């Protein structure tokens, strides 16, 4: 117990940091809005924090998991490793902020230390006093990418181009992945997207890192500026990132919490007790503490079910959320408030559908797995059938080619004797009956043609044939001469 500190909480009126995820078009990024409190006796700190732990149902989850073996990368303003409730749990990482403030400066890493205590604080005096994070046995990897507002270099940082801050964030994400972080917590935001950050996040997801970010503190601007919803904040709005909004002690959406479609779940974010880099305890408000608490829930799942993919861990958190809004979703609290114990149960259920065991043998599958797949309606063809079909196809091609060649040959032979007029036998003059049909009765054959189909021999002068017109003409000529 820290008896030297006066008991009770007292708000310091008007003391604020810039709002985390309070998106503006000019600022590179911003941190969580907080209200400071005077130090309190350590046991009263835990009492004051109990509503937060109960709101996310953390105590019910601790018999299953306390985050052991999981490294949570806190990409923020830095984490002071020597504070009582984080002692031995912080791994110092690089400083990508681009400013020269030393860690010994009292304004270095205040915001980041608050967030780390909510994720992995383990209290002190045997753990009974002070801040308990949601995952008290997890470790924290501190990566600094920006200063606090009271940092001596804040003005310098604000003048820098946004792209510099985005590149720093991308480097921080890559560092976290390279050093085997299981969860990345980002209680910060930018007003615009970045290709390099999105690429780094994709790499994190491919390495099975769960990524969580605060959705922003621009909720008040929705009414003030008559907007349909608050402006989007990045990285919360990137694909694969779990965006978190803030609720108060009653479970109602915080008035500052951004309402847009990046919101997937909510967590306490109004006057949440946390330990600062000075070792004192503060009441912090914003979507930043909501993000940190949710990151602790992700660490619990990652510890208990390390083979579960980031997408399924996010699914477990979303599907198990309580206090769901009407219709199942809205853009103020997403799918509801995170529930650590229920999320672990959902993760256990999802784990039964993925590969488990030393040999990565499938235990069971969605829909019953391969055993539930009906046989195909047509049996797959084997090699013998394929060969048979090829031979049949070749035979059909051969027959087709033979028939075509004979047809061409027949047509070429028929061209020697051209066909006569319609209705006439081939090769015969017009007026001839079709081949094979007898001539009509009394029909004389055409000139120069006999009915037997042969031309008669040419007649010579004086020759006569009985019954022919030539004889009758000769006779008639003789009669006239008499």
C-alpha positions as CSV (number, residue, x, y, z in Angstrom):
1,X,0.0,0.0,0.0
2,X,1.3,3.4,-0.9
3,X,0.4,5.2,2.3
4,X,2.3,8.3,1.5
5,X,-0.2,9.1,-1.2
6,X,-3.5,10.8,-0.2
7,X,-6.6,8.7,-0.5
8,X,-9.4,9.5,-2.9
9,X,-9.6,10.6,-6.6
10,X,-9.6,14.3,-7.5
11,X,-10.0,15.5,-11.0
12,X,-7.6,18.3,-12.2
13,X,-10.0,20.6,-14.1
14,X,-9.2,21.3,-17.6
15,X,-6.1,19.2,-17.9
16,X,-6.1,17.3,-21.2
17,X,-3.9,15.7,-23.8
18,X,-4.9,15.9,-27.4
19,X,-7.6,13.4,-28.3
20,X,-6.4,10.0,-29.5
21,X,-7.8,9.3,-32.9
22,X,-9.3,12.8,-32.9
23,X,-8.9,12.9,-36.6
24,X,-7.8,16.1,-38.3
25,X,-6.6,16.6,-41.8
26,X,-3.4,18.4,-40.8
27,X,-2.1,16.7,-37.7
28,X,0.0,13.6,-38.4
29,X,-1.6,11.7,-35.5
30,X,-3.1,12.2,-32.1
31,X,-3.3,10.4,-28.8
32,X,-6.1,9.7,-26.3
33,X,-8.1,12.3,-24.5
34,X,-7.5,11.9,-20.8
35,X,-8.5,13.5,-17.5
36,X,-5.8,13.5,-14.9
37,X,-6.4,12.5,-11.3
38,X,-4.3,12.9,-8.1
39,X,-2.7,9.9,-6.7
40,X,-4.7,7.5,-4.6
41,X,-4.0,4.8,-2.2
42,X,-3.2,1.6,-4.0
43,X,-6.0,-0.5,-2.7
44,X,-8.5,2.1,-3.7
45,X,-7.1,2.0,-7.2
46,X,-8.1,-1.6,-7.6
47,X,-11.5,-0.9,-6.2
48,X,-11.9,2.0,-8.6
49,X,-10.8,-0.2,-11.5
50,X,-13.1,-3.2,-10.7
51,X,-16.0,-1.9,-12.8
52,X,-13.7,-1.9,-15.8
53,X,-12.5,-5.5,-15.3
54,X,-16.1,-6.6,-14.7
55,X,-17.3,-4.7,-17.8
56,X,-15.0,-6.8,-20.0
57,X,-15.6,-9.9,-17.8
58,X,-11.9,-10.4,-17.3
59,X,-11.9,-12.1,-13.9
60,X,-14.1,-14.9,-15.3
61,X,-11.5,-15.5,-18.0
62,X,-8.4,-15.7,-15.8
63,X,-8.9,-19.3,-14.8
64,X,-8.5,-20.2,-18.5
65,X,-5.9,-17.7,-19.6
66,X,-3.9,-14.7,-18.2
67,X,-2.0,-14.0,-21.4
68,X,1.1,-16.0,-20.5
69,X,3.6,-16.4,-23.4
70,X,2.1,-13.6,-25.5
71,X,4.1,-10.5,-26.5
72,X,1.8,-7.4,-27.1
73,X,3.4,-4.6,-29.1
74,X,2.2,-1.3,-27.8
75,X,2.9,1.2,-30.7
76,X,2.5,4.5,-28.9
77,X,4.5,7.2,-27.2
78,X,6.7,4.8,-25.3
79,X,6.3,2.7,-22.2
80,X,8.2,3.3,-19.0
81,X,9.3,-0.2,-17.8
82,X,10.1,0.7,-14.2
83,X,6.6,1.5,-13.0
84,X,5.4,-0.8,-10.2
85,X,2.5,-2.4,-12.0
86,X,4.6,-3.2,-15.1
87,X,7.9,-4.1,-13.6
88,X,9.5,-7.0,-15.4
89,X,6.9,-7.1,-18.1
90,X,8.2,-4.5,-20.6
91,X,10.6,-5.1,-23.5
92,X,12.1,-1.9,-24.7
93,X,11.9,-1.4,-28.5
94,X,13.1,1.3,-30.9
95,X,12.1,5.0,-31.1
96,X,10.8,5.9,-34.5
97,X,9.3,9.2,-33.5
98,X,12.1,11.2,-35.1
99,X,12.4,13.6,-32.1
100,X,15.2,13.7,-29.5
101,X,13.3,13.5,-26.2
102,X,15.1,11.2,-23.8
103,X,13.2,8.5,-21.9
104,X,14.3,10.2,-18.7
105,X,12.1,13.2,-19.5
106,X,9.0,13.2,-17.2
107,X,6.8,13.8,-20.3
108,X,8.2,10.9,-22.3
109,X,5.8,7.9,-22.7
110,X,2.9,8.9,-20.5
111,X,0.2,7.8,-22.9
112,X,2.0,4.6,-23.8
113,X,2.5,3.6,-20.2
114,X,-1.2,4.1,-19.5
115,X,-2.1,1.8,-22.3
116,X,0.5,-0.8,-21.3
117,X,-0.9,-0.9,-17.8
118,X,-4.4,-1.7,-19.0
119,X,-3.1,-4.5,-21.2
120,X,-0.5,-6.2,-19.0
121,X,-0.5,-4.5,-15.6
122,X,0.0,-7.1,-12.8
123,X,-0.4,-4.8,-9.8
124,X,2.1,-4.9,-6.9
125,X,2.3,-6.0,-3.3
126,X,1.6,-9.5,-4.5
127,X,-0.7,-8.3,-7.2
128,X,-3.5,-7.3,-4.9
129,X,-3.0,-3.6,-5.3
130,X,-2.6,-1.2,-8.2
131,X,-3.7,-1.7,-11.8
132,X,-4.4,-5.2,-13.2
133,X,-4.4,-5.4,-16.9
134,X,-6.8,-7.7,-18.8
135,X,-3.8,-10.0,-19.6
136,X,-1.6,-9.7,-16.4
137,X,0.9,-12.3,-17.5
138,X,1.5,-11.0,-21.0
139,X,4.6,-9.0,-21.8
140,X,4.7,-5.6,-23.6
141,X,7.0,-4.6,-26.4
142,X,7.3,-0.8,-26.4
143,X,7.7,0.9,-29.8
144,X,7.6,4.7,-29.8
145,X,6.3,6.4,-32.9
146,X,5.1,9.8,-31.7
147,X,5.4,12.1,-28.6
148,X,2.8,13.1,-26.1
149,X,1.4,16.6,-26.3
150,X,3.4,17.7,-23.3
151,X,6.6,16.3,-24.7
152,X,9.1,19.1,-25.4
153,X,9.3,18.0,-29.0
154,X,5.5,18.0,-29.7
155,X,5.6,21.3,-31.6
156,X,8.4,19.9,-33.8
157,X,6.5,16.7,-34.4
158,X,3.3,18.6,-35.4
159,X,5.2,20.5,-38.1
160,X,6.4,17.4,-39.8
161,X,4.6,16.0,-42.9
162,X,2.1,13.3,-42.3
163,X,3.9,10.8,-44.5
164,X,6.8,10.8,-42.1
165,X,4.6,9.6,-39.3
166,X,3.0,7.0,-41.5
167,X,6.4,5.6,-42.5
168,X,7.3,5.4,-38.8
169,X,4.2,3.5,-38.1
170,X,4.9,1.0,-40.9
171,X,8.4,0.5,-39.5
172,X,7.0,-0.1,-36.0
173,X,4.6,-2.7,-37.3
174,X,7.3,-4.5,-39.2
175,X,9.5,-4.4,-36.1
176,X,6.7,-6.0,-34.0
177,X,6.3,-8.8,-36.5
178,X,10.0,-9.4,-36.7
179,X,10.2,-9.7,-32.9
180,X,7.3,-12.2,-32.7
181,X,4.6,-10.1,-31.2
182,X,1.3,-11.9,-31.1
183,X,-0.9,-8.8,-30.7
184,X,-0.4,-5.2,-31.9
185,X,-2.2,-2.5,-30.0
186,X,-2.4,1.0,-31.6
187,X,-4.2,3.6,-29.6
188,X,-3.6,6.3,-32.3
189,X,-4.9,7.4,-35.6
190,X,-4.3,9.2,-38.8
191,X,-6.8,11.1,-41.0
192,X,-5.7,9.4,-44.2
193,X,-4.7,6.0,-45.4
194,X,-1.1,5.0,-46.3
195,X,0.1,2.3,-48.7
196,X,3.2,1.5,-46.7
197,X,1.2,1.1,-43.5
198,X,-1.4,-1.1,-45.2
199,X,1.4,-3.3,-46.7
200,X,3.0,-3.6,-43.2
201,X,-0.4,-4.6,-41.7
202,X,-0.9,-7.2,-44.4
203,X,2.5,-8.7,-43.5
204,X,1.5,-8.7,-39.8
205,X,-1.8,-10.6,-40.6
206,X,0.1,-13.1,-42.7
207,X,2.4,-13.8,-39.7
208,X,-0.7,-14.4,-37.6
209,X,-0.5,-11.2,-35.6
210,X,-3.8,-9.8,-34.2
211,X,-4.0,-6.1,-34.9
212,X,-6.3,-3.8,-32.9
213,X,-6.7,0.0,-33.1
214,X,-9.0,2.7,-31.6
215,X,-11.7,4.0,-33.9
216,X,-11.3,7.7,-32.9
217,X,-12.6,10.4,-30.7
218,X,-14.4,12.5,-33.3
219,X,-18.0,11.5,-32.3
220,X,-18.8,15.0,-31.2
221,X,-18.0,16.3,-34.6
222,X,-20.9,14.3,-36.0
223,X,-23.4,16.7,-34.4
224,X,-21.3,19.8,-34.4
225,X,-20.6,19.6,-38.1
226,X,-23.9,18.0,-39.2
227,X,-22.1,14.9,-40.5
228,X,-23.8,11.6,-41.0
229,X,-21.0,9.9,-39.2
230,X,-17.6,10.7,-37.8
231,X,-14.6,10.7,-40.1
232,X,-12.7,7.5,-40.5
233,X,-9.5,6.9,-38.6
234,X,-6.6,4.8,-39.8
235,X,-5.3,2.2,-38.9
236,X,-8.7,1.2,-37.4
237,X,-10.3,1.3,-40.9
238,X,-7.8,-0.9,-42.6
239,X,-9.0,-4.4,-43.6
240,X,-8.1,-7.0,-40.9
241,X,-7.8,-4.5,-38.1
242,X,-10.3,-4.7,-35.2
243,X,-11.6,-1.1,-34.6
244,X,-12.8,-0.3,-31.1
245,X,-15.2,2.3,-29.8
246,X,-15.6,3.6,-26.2
247,X,-18.5,3.1,-23.8
248,X,-19.1,4.6,-20.3
249,X,-19.7,2.7,-17.0
250,X,-23.3,2.3,-17.9
251,X,-22.5,0.7,-21.2
252,X,-23.7,3.7,-23.3
253,X,-21.6,5.0,-26.2
254,X,-19.2,7.8,-25.1
255,X,-20.2,11.1,-26.6
256,X,-16.7,11.6,-28.0
257,X,-16.4,8.1,-29.5
258,X,-16.4,8.0,-33.3
259,X,-19.4,6.5,-35.0
260,X,-18.5,5.0,-38.4
261,X,-18.2,1.6,-40.0
262,X,-14.7,1.0,-38.7
263,X,-16.3,0.3,-35.3
264,X,-16.6,-3.4,-34.7
265,X,-16.7,-3.7,-30.9
266,X,-16.7,-1.4,-27.9
267,X,-15.0,-1.4,-24.5
268,X,-14.8,1.0,-21.4
269,X,-13.3,4.3,-22.3
270,X,-14.6,6.9,-19.8
271,X,-12.6,7.6,-16.7
272,X,-10.7,4.3,-16.8
273,X,-8.0,4.0,-14.1
274,X,-4.4,3.5,-15.4
275,X,-0.9,3.9,-14.2
276,X,1.3,6.6,-15.7
277,X,5.1,6.8,-16.3
278,X,5.4,8.7,-13.0
279,X,4.0,5.7,-11.1
280,X,0.9,7.6,-10.2
281,X,-2.7,6.6,-11.2
282,X,-4.8,8.5,-13.6
283,X,-8.3,8.5,-15.0
284,X,-8.1,8.2,-18.8
285,X,-10.9,8.7,-21.3
286,X,-11.0,8.1,-25.0
287,X,-11.1,5.2,-27.4
288,X,-7.4,4.6,-26.5
289,X,-8.1,2.7,-23.3
290,X,-10.9,0.9,-25.0
291,X,-8.4,-0.3,-27.6
292,X,-5.9,-1.4,-24.9
293,X,-8.5,-3.4,-23.0
294,X,-9.6,-5.2,-26.1
295,X,-5.9,-5.9,-27.0
296,X,-5.7,-7.6,-23.6
297,X,-8.7,-9.8,-24.5
298,X,-6.9,-10.8,-27.7
299,X,-3.8,-11.7,-25.7
300,X,-5.9,-14.0,-23.5
301,X,-7.1,-15.9,-26.6
302,X,-3.7,-15.9,-28.3
303,X,-2.2,-17.5,-25.2
304,X,-4.9,-20.2,-24.8
305,X,-5.2,-21.0,-28.5
306,X,-1.9,-20.0,-30.2
307,X,-2.8,-21.7,-33.5
308,X,-5.9,-19.8,-34.1
309,X,-5.6,-17.3,-37.0
310,X,-6.1,-13.5,-36.4
311,X,-9.3,-13.6,-38.4
312,X,-10.8,-16.3,-36.1
313,X,-9.6,-14.5,-32.9
314,X,-11.3,-11.3,-34.1
315,X,-14.4,-13.5,-35.0
316,X,-14.4,-14.9,-31.4
317,X,-14.3,-11.4,-29.9
318,X,-17.0,-10.1,-32.2
319,X,-19.4,-13.1,-32.1
320,X,-19.3,-13.2,-28.2
321,X,-19.8,-9.5,-27.5
322,X,-22.6,-8.7,-25.1
323,X,-25.0,-5.8,-24.9
324,X,-25.6,-6.0,-28.6
325,X,-27.4,-3.1,-30.2
326,X,-30.8,-3.4,-31.8
327,X,-30.5,-5.2,-35.1
328,X,-27.2,-6.7,-34.0
329,X,-24.9,-3.9,-35.2
330,X,-24.6,-0.1,-35.2
331,X,-21.8,2.3,-35.9
332,X,-21.5,3.4,-32.3
333,X,-20.7,0.2,-30.5
334,X,-20.3,-2.2,-33.4
335,X,-21.5,-5.7,-32.4
336,X,-21.4,-4.9,-28.7
337,X,-19.1,-4.7,-25.7
338,X,-16.2,-7.2,-25.5
339,X,-16.5,-10.1,-23.1
340,X,-13.2,-11.8,-22.3
341,X,-14.7,-15.0,-20.9
342,X,-17.2,-15.4,-23.7
343,X,-14.5,-14.7,-26.3
344,X,-12.4,-17.5,-24.9
345,X,-15.4,-19.9,-25.1
346,X,-16.0,-18.8,-28.7
347,X,-12.4,-19.3,-29.5
348,X,-12.5,-22.9,-28.0
349,X,-15.4,-23.6,-30.3
350,X,-13.7,-22.3,-33.3
351,X,-10.5,-24.2,-32.5
352,X,-12.5,-27.5,-32.8
353,X,-12.8,-26.6,-36.5
354,X,-9.2,-26.0,-37.3
355,X,-6.0,-28.0,-37.3
356,X,-4.8,-29.1,-33.9
357,X,-2.4,-31.6,-32.4
358,X,1.3,-32.2,-32.8
359,X,0.9,-33.5,-36.4
360,X,-1.5,-30.7,-37.3
361,X,-4.2,-33.4,-37.8
362,X,-7.7,-32.0,-38.4
363,X,-9.9,-32.7,-35.4
364,X,-13.2,-31.7,-37.1
365,X,-14.4,-29.5,-39.8
366,X,-17.1,-27.0,-40.7
367,X,-19.9,-28.9,-42.3
368,X,-18.5,-32.3,-41.4
369,X,-15.3,-32.1,-43.4
370,X,-14.4,-34.4,-46.3
371,X,-16.5,-37.3,-44.9
372,X,-19.7,-35.2,-45.4
373,X,-19.0,-34.5,-49.0
374,X,-21.3,-36.7,-51.2
375,X,-19.8,-38.7,-54.0
376,X,-19.8,-37.1,-57.5
377,X,-22.8,-38.0,-59.6
378,X,-20.5,-39.2,-62.4
379,X,-17.6,-41.5,-61.6
380,X,-14.3,-39.9,-62.5
381,X,-12.9,-41.3,-65.8
382,X,-9.7,-43.4,-65.6
383,X,-6.8,-43.6,-68.0
384,X,-8.3,-46.6,-69.9
385,X,-11.5,-44.7,-70.6
386,X,-9.6,-41.7,-71.8
387,X,-7.6,-43.8,-74.3
388,X,-10.8,-45.4,-75.5
389,X,-12.5,-42.1,-76.1
390,X,-9.4,-40.9,-77.9
391,X,-9.5,-43.9,-80.2
392,X,-13.3,-43.5,-80.9
393,X,-12.7,-39.8,-81.7
394,X,-9.9,-40.8,-84.1
395,X,-12.2,-43.4,-85.8
396,X,-14.9,-40.8,-86.2
397,X,-12.5,-38.4,-87.8
398,X,-11.3,-41.1,-90.2
399,X,-14.8,-42.0,-91.3
400,X,-15.7,-38.3,-91.7
401,X,-12.6,-37.7,-93.9
402,X,-13.3,-40.8,-96.0
403,X,-16.9,-39.8,-96.6
404,X,-15.9,-36.3,-97.5
405,X,-13.2,-37.6,-100.0
406,X,-15.7,-39.9,-101.7
407,X,-18.2,-37.1,-102.0
408,X,-15.6,-34.9,-103.7
409,X,-14.7,-37.7,-106.1
410,X,-18.3,-38.4,-107.0
411,X,-18.9,-34.8,-107.8
412,X,-15.8,-34.6,-110.0
413,X,-16.9,-37.6,-112.0
414,X,-20.4,-36.2,-112.5
415,X,-18.9,-33.1,-114.0
416,X,-17.9,-35.1,-117.2
417,X,-21.5,-35.2,-118.4
418,X,-23.4,-32.2,-117.3
419,X,-26.9,-32.6,-116.1
420,X,-29.7,-31.7,-118.4
421,X,-32.7,-29.5,-117.7
422,X,-34.9,-30.2,-114.8
423,X,-36.9,-33.4,-115.3
424,X,-34.6,-34.8,-118.0
425,X,-32.3,-37.8,-117.7
426,X,-28.6,-36.8,-117.4
427,X,-27.0,-36.3,-120.8
428,X,-30.3,-36.3,-122.7
429,X,-31.8,-33.3,-124.6
430,X,-34.8,-31.4,-123.2
431,X,-38.1,-33.0,-123.5
432,X,-36.8,-36.5,-122.8
433,X,-38.5,-38.5,-120.1
434,X,-36.5,-39.2,-116.9
435,X,-34.3,-42.3,-117.0
436,X,-36.1,-45.5,-116.5
437,X,-39.5,-44.2,-117.4
438,X,-41.4,-45.2,-120.7
439,X,-42.3,-42.5,-123.1
440,X,-45.9,-41.3,-123.1
441,X,-48.2,-43.1,-125.6
442,X,-48.1,-41.4,-129.1
443,X,-45.3,-39.1,-128.2
444,X,-42.7,-39.0,-131.0
445,X,-39.1,-39.0,-130.1
446,X,-37.1,-35.8,-130.6
447,X,-35.4,-35.2,-133.9
448,X,-32.3,-37.4,-134.2
449,X,-33.2,-39.6,-131.2
450,X,-34.9,-42.9,-131.0
451,X,-36.8,-44.1,-127.9
452,X,-34.1,-46.7,-127.2
453,X,-31.8,-43.8,-126.2
454,X,-29.6,-44.1,-129.2
455,X,-29.3,-41.7,-132.1
456,X,-30.1,-43.3,-135.5
457,X,-27.6,-43.3,-138.3
458,X,-27.7,-40.2,-140.6
459,X,-30.2,-40.6,-143.6
460,X,-28.8,-40.5,-147.2
461,X,-30.7,-38.9,-150.1
462,X,-33.2,-41.4,-151.6
463,X,-33.3,-43.6,-148.6
464,X,-36.7,-44.1,-147.2
465,X,-38.1,-45.9,-144.1
466,X,-41.7,-47.2,-143.9
467,X,-43.9,-45.2,-141.6
468,X,-41.5,-42.2,-141.5
469,X,-42.4,-38.7,-142.6
470,X,-39.6,-38.8,-145.1
471,X,-41.3,-41.6,-147.2
472,X,-44.6,-39.8,-147.0
473,X,-43.0,-36.7,-148.3
474,X,-41.5,-38.6,-151.2
475,X,-44.8,-40.3,-152.1
476,X,-46.6,-37.0,-152.0
477,X,-44.0,-35.5,-154.2
478,X,-44.5,-38.3,-156.7
479,X,-48.2,-37.8,-156.8
480,X,-47.9,-34.2,-157.6
481,X,-45.7,-34.9,-160.5
482,X,-48.3,-37.0,-162.2
